Amino acid sequence: LAQGQTQVLERLAQALGIAGRWDRLLEIADRSVEAQGDLGQSYALGYRAQASLATGKLKEGIATLREAVRTMDAIPGGSVWSSRLMSYYTLVEAQVHEASGDAKGAIERAEESVAIDPLYPAAWGRLARLETAAGNAERAASAFASLQTLADAGLSPPARFSLHLARAETFLAAGDTSKAAAEMDAIGKMAPEHRDHESEWNTRARIRFATGDAAGAVAAWKEMYKPVNRFPWTRPVTENLALYDLARAEEAAGDADAARRDLHELLRRWGAADLPIASVAEARTMLARLGEGPVRTSAGSANP
């Protein structure tokens, strides 16, 4: 963890995040903030934020993400990678705002994310989806157009992935599962290295559940939670939010015990969250309806 060992810190933090060892990750991150130089501190702050978000300290996680961005922005002679990381941190903050019902805050952070790195496809994709959900048709069209420009340039194959994913999410939100599935079919034809597999499986699961294929949705979410599909970045907000949807699909597929397990896991992680998360309240209601029963290891835990 000495200064200059940023790559070692990165690999260790990735492993701890995938294993769900949030207390240990927080300990390592705190020690590293003191030991590392400016770049290493930015990484360490990002991992500290990740641990906070995973365990329901959402306000603390947001504040730490902002600190990480400020720290990296102050480094002289910033690189393309530093801009991408600052944009990514800001996009995670947008996701937290969205999860807590703050649509305005989510859009503002997504706009900031694309301003930091206009070549970051995932930022444009989330901004397009957020603007669509907010009913801002003109702004949504502009964001989709920017993403289309990146995809057409041929310089960033992941832009095509982000474009198809954003379209799929938009169609799904509008209730057009056929068009949503067609966008995912296009993603399925892309080279694996250009696809964000965690986001892909999450969207595939939600489309399957919307079409009544509960068993298929459960299978897709279980794919999402596999370590190979969560590398290199563990996304605790995405993974925690998906637990409630997974539980609903498991109940619909006839496995109430599995549903209870994942509801308990969500409440273990976010039951005391310091921002309002709709799925947490819904999980409590659902768990009360299902009643007590056997609780096995969660599909979203380190050892499914």
Disulfide bonds with the S-S distance in Angstrom:
none
